[in-house]
Amino acid sequence: MTIPAANLLSQVRPDLEIVFLVRRYAAPLLAHHDPPYPAWILEEAPPLDKAQAIVHVYPRLHLAWRAFRAGIPHRIGTSRRWYHWLLCNIRPSVARRRSFQHESLLNLYLLKSLLPPSDWQRIQEMQLEDLLPYRARLRPSTPLPAPLQETLSRHPLRIGIHVGGSGGSPFWPTSSWISLVEILRRRYPEALFVFTGNEAEKPLIAPIAEHLPPTQALRTEGLLSLPQLITLISQLNVFLSGSTGPLHIAAALDVPTLSVFPATAAMGPWRWKPLSPYAQVFAQKEVCRRCTYPRTCLCLARIEPLRLADALPAALQLKRPQLSQQP
């Protein structure tokens, strides 16, 4: 969600060197971006005094304090955080939670002080589709374990499924996932269903995978590094999920996606949908004000599995560019 802002800024201001401040687990996303972005790893206490500006896209008090102590001349942070009034000297007003604007568009508003006036006027008028040329683009480069690669190679139709997530968004009910898998198993008896996730998500995946024959279920939760996950997702024909990080990885790989979203103001698709021409989202049209957090949602439960199953043929027919692995 942040890379489009960096891509746009690098085009408008080619004189700038853009470096991401990220935690160690996220750094491979930048190394596998096309083109790659340099990253400073937060856990390694990078020398912030070398920076001329910092944009607090993901506001955190400790990082704002470190940037202030480092004497970075231009410290940009939304005016909605109290500590930015003390520690930042450029404070654009960016209200996210109930804006009903996409996260990638909201990030652009933090760039005003870094942009020429003519470009800022153009950016203010941008719609989400105008950001597609600047979307994140990933390229796989890390090989998969040989047994896993051999299993994928035996199945020309590979359907990715990610049922969990760690971003706080409610989950689609397990019963809905089971119904969807049973429909797709009957319609596509030759398909391989590839489950992704981390070790903690095994209890979510198990009751769904057990409705498939062993030869049709490939479970990879907890087995792959992030670079390997990028390679795995790049080899899928379609990716099904809720609102979660791997969904955006699939979008950045131009893999067609079908995803279910809650309809809350803060977590709806209007804010978090994948930035991809190959993405289709399913959500209630009306804003849901009765959801309970973190794991149940009335509006999610109303999304019928048959809707996703019926949308799958069109997704499988999408023509997307061929990815070549980086050397």
C-alpha angles and dihedrals in degrees: 000000000000099000094074089061090050092047092051093045092050090053096047095040107032088166091071126089108216119206125178122223105214142154116258096256092059098046095091089065089064094043090053095045118112102260100019121239123216115243136203111210112227094210089060094058096236119211100264092179088079091067124091094197139014127198113203098212089157103038117219126164096220092053093046088052093049092049090050092049090048090057096235103181098219113042110177122192136147116269088231092082115077093213092056088066087061101036108028126066096196114055117174115187107248116165110189113166099069101016096104087216126125117264092236091055092047090053090060091064089067090062099064097107091051096052133079111251093248093055092045090057090052093048093051089061095048121124123203093262089057088064095058093093088056098046122128114274121196129194123198119232107155118089121230124237108280097244091051092048091049091053091051092048092056092060120062091191114059120177116192120211127189112179101170136056141178102213097093097255115136118257128243106249117270089234089060092051090049091051091049093049092049091051093048093045090058094044096043108031090165095055126112113219109213115199119202129189144102130283093268091057095062093099089055094049100042099071090049098045092049089069089067129074110257090246091059100047123077112182116195102164112142093002104092138067117226093259089051091048089055090053092047095050091047089063095054123103093213137358124218121193150121124258102308143125097263088057089063091045088056090048091051088053092051091243110152110251136199113192139174121221136187113242098230120131094245100039105031126119090257086074106027109026115132115269097232139109087227097058128106122183131197121207141136111274096222119070110259113228098169101064120125122212150272106004112007131065130173094206092053092051090057093061104102117223090222089067091061093042092053091049094052099082092058091047091052091053095055113118109226130176118270114251120222119203116244115245 
